[in-house]
Amino acid sequence: MSASPAQTMEQLQAGLDHVLGAPADGGRVELIVARPAEEQRQLLQRARFEPGRGLTADIWSVRPTSKTGAPNPDAEVTLMGARPAALVAGSREPASWAPAGDQLYADLDIGVANLPPGTRLAIGTAVLEVTAEPHLGCGKFIRRFGTEAMKLVNSERGRELRLRGVNLRVVEAGEVAVGDTVRKID
């Protein structure tokens, strides 16, 4: 799985103003990606999400974690902001974001202040809930987007803004399509 050339810290810092302009509510799903097997990505126009399975076309439900040996229920689905994805990938072309490994990419402010744990999101006909489980960059992220991108997303500010993304669990099964609106619900 290849990615665009790594961005310098100066390039990444210069793009933060654009990232901060993401909508707080009513964002748009820009990309849906299934991981049918390790290191594979399938771009989808529409997908089904189910409690305990996450994105049904994804490997999550059969992939154990190193901590428990079972899939992590607090990380059924990962959502990355479209603006941070474009920033670290060095491209506004959604297909270039897929190496990050997240299932959903939306033009939305996913920072802790805007989406604290417990926040529910209506996306298409599905309802997903933000969990407290942090979503951090790893060795694969460094290989795909560079050390500087990893430093940025795991910095104190990067974690507050959740530049690497946010973990979700599926509360209500449903269909999600590219172009769907992401709405916060009570």
C-alpha positions as CSV (number, residue, x, y, z in Angstrom):
1,M,0.0,0.0,0.0
2,S,1.7,3.1,-1.2
3,A,1.1,6.8,-0.3
4,S,2.1,10.2,-1.6
5,P,5.5,11.6,-0.8
6,A,5.9,12.6,2.8
7,Q,5.1,16.2,3.7
8,T,7.6,18.4,5.6
9,M,6.6,19.8,9.0
10,E,6.4,23.2,7.4
11,Q,3.9,22.0,4.8
12,L,1.9,20.2,7.5
13,Q,1.8,23.3,9.8
14,A,0.9,25.5,6.8
15,G,-2.2,23.4,6.2
16,L,-3.6,23.5,9.7
17,D,-5.7,26.6,9.1
18,H,-7.6,24.7,6.4
19,V,-8.1,21.7,8.8
20,L,-9.5,24.1,11.5
21,G,-12.1,25.3,9.0
22,A,-13.9,21.9,9.0
23,P,-17.6,22.1,9.9
24,A,-18.6,21.3,13.4
25,D,-21.8,19.6,12.3
26,G,-23.4,18.7,9.0
27,G,-20.1,17.5,7.4
28,R,-20.0,15.2,4.3
29,V,-18.8,11.7,3.9
30,E,-16.0,12.0,1.3
31,L,-14.7,8.4,1.3
32,I,-15.6,4.9,2.5
33,V,-12.8,2.3,2.6
34,A,-13.1,-1.4,3.4
35,R,-10.0,-3.4,4.4
36,P,-11.0,-6.9,3.1
37,A,-7.6,-8.3,4.1
38,E,-4.4,-7.0,5.7
39,E,-2.8,-4.3,3.5
40,Q,-5.7,-4.3,1.0
41,R,-8.1,-1.4,0.5
42,Q,-11.4,-1.3,-1.4
43,L,-13.1,2.1,-2.1
44,L,-16.8,1.9,-1.7
45,Q,-19.6,4.2,-2.7
46,R,-22.0,2.6,-0.2
47,A,-21.5,0.3,2.8
48,R,-23.4,-1.4,5.6
49,F,-22.4,-0.9,9.2
50,E,-23.6,-3.2,12.0
51,P,-23.1,-3.4,15.8
52,G,-20.4,-6.0,16.6
53,R,-19.3,-6.1,12.9
54,G,-18.5,-2.5,12.1
55,L,-18.2,-2.0,8.3
56,T,-19.5,-5.4,7.1
57,A,-17.1,-5.6,4.2
58,D,-14.1,-4.9,6.5
59,I,-11.7,-7.3,8.3
60,W,-12.3,-5.7,11.7
61,S,-14.7,-8.3,13.1
62,V,-12.2,-11.2,12.5
63,R,-9.0,-9.3,13.3
64,P,-7.8,-9.8,16.9
65,T,-6.0,-7.1,18.8
66,S,-2.7,-7.7,20.5
67,K,-4.2,-6.6,23.9
68,T,-7.2,-9.1,24.1
69,G,-6.9,-11.4,21.2
70,A,-10.4,-10.3,20.1
71,P,-11.6,-7.4,18.0
72,N,-11.8,-4.1,20.0
73,P,-15.4,-3.2,20.5
74,D,-14.4,0.5,21.1
75,A,-12.7,0.6,17.7
76,E,-15.3,-1.0,15.4
77,V,-15.0,1.9,12.9
78,T,-12.4,4.7,12.5
79,L,-13.3,8.0,11.1
80,M,-10.6,10.4,9.9
81,G,-11.3,14.0,9.0
82,A,-11.0,14.6,5.3
83,R,-8.9,17.7,5.8
84,P,-6.2,16.1,7.9
85,A,-6.2,13.1,5.6
86,A,-5.6,15.4,2.6
87,L,-2.9,17.2,4.6
88,V,-0.9,14.2,5.5
89,A,-1.4,12.5,2.1
90,G,-0.4,15.8,0.3
91,S,-3.5,15.4,-2.0
92,R,-7.1,16.4,-1.9
93,E,-7.9,13.3,-4.0
94,P,-9.8,11.0,-1.6
95,A,-8.3,7.8,-3.1
96,S,-4.9,9.0,-1.8
97,W,-6.2,8.9,1.8
98,A,-7.0,5.1,1.8
99,P,-3.6,4.0,2.9
100,A,-4.3,5.6,6.3
101,G,-6.5,2.5,7.0
102,D,-9.6,4.2,8.3
103,Q,-13.1,3.2,7.1
104,L,-14.8,6.6,7.0
105,Y,-13.4,10.0,5.9
106,A,-15.6,13.0,6.4
107,D,-15.3,16.8,6.1
108,L,-16.0,17.3,9.8
109,D,-14.3,18.7,12.9
110,I,-13.7,15.5,14.9
111,G,-11.7,17.2,17.6
112,V,-12.2,16.2,21.3
113,A,-13.9,19.6,22.0
114,N,-16.5,19.1,19.2
115,L,-17.0,15.3,19.5
116,P,-16.4,14.2,23.1
117,P,-16.7,10.4,23.9
118,G,-20.4,9.4,23.9
119,T,-21.3,11.8,21.0
120,R,-23.6,10.0,18.6
121,L,-23.4,10.6,14.9
122,A,-26.2,9.9,12.4
123,I,-24.5,9.0,9.1
124,G,-26.8,7.8,6.3
125,T,-29.2,5.4,8.2
126,A,-26.6,4.3,10.7
127,V,-25.8,5.7,14.1
128,L,-22.3,5.5,15.4
129,E,-20.9,6.7,18.8
130,V,-17.5,8.2,19.6
131,T,-15.6,6.1,22.1
132,A,-12.9,7.1,24.5
133,E,-10.3,4.8,22.9
134,P,-7.6,7.0,21.3
135,H,-6.7,6.5,17.7
136,L,-3.0,7.1,17.2
137,G,-0.5,6.8,14.4
138,C,1.7,3.7,14.2
139,G,4.6,2.3,12.2
140,K,2.4,1.7,9.2
141,F,1.3,5.4,9.3
142,I,4.9,6.5,9.3
143,R,5.7,4.3,6.3
144,R,2.8,5.7,4.4
145,F,2.9,9.4,5.3
146,G,6.2,10.0,7.0
147,T,7.7,10.8,10.4
148,E,6.7,14.4,10.3
149,A,3.0,13.5,9.8
150,M,3.3,11.1,12.7
151,K,4.8,13.8,14.9
152,L,2.0,16.2,14.0
153,V,-0.9,13.8,14.6
154,N,0.5,12.5,17.9
155,S,1.5,16.0,19.2
156,E,-0.6,17.4,22.0
157,R,-2.5,19.7,19.6
158,G,-2.8,16.8,17.1
159,R,-4.4,14.6,19.7
160,E,-6.8,17.4,20.8
161,L,-7.8,17.9,17.2
162,R,-7.8,14.1,16.6
163,L,-5.8,14.6,13.4
164,R,-5.2,10.9,13.2
165,G,-8.9,10.1,13.6
166,V,-11.4,8.9,16.1
167,N,-12.7,5.5,17.1
168,L,-16.4,4.7,16.8
169,R,-18.8,1.9,17.7
170,V,-21.9,1.1,15.7
171,V,-25.1,1.8,17.8
172,E,-27.7,1.3,15.1
173,A,-27.2,-0.7,11.9
174,G,-27.6,1.1,8.6
175,E,-26.2,2.1,5.2
176,V,-23.8,4.9,4.6
177,A,-22.9,6.4,1.2
178,V,-20.3,8.8,-0.1
179,G,-22.0,12.2,0.0
180,D,-24.1,11.5,3.1
181,T,-24.3,14.2,5.8
182,V,-22.8,13.5,9.2
183,R,-25.0,15.0,11.9
184,K,-24.5,15.1,15.7
185,I,-27.6,13.7,17.6
186,D,-28.6,13.8,21.2
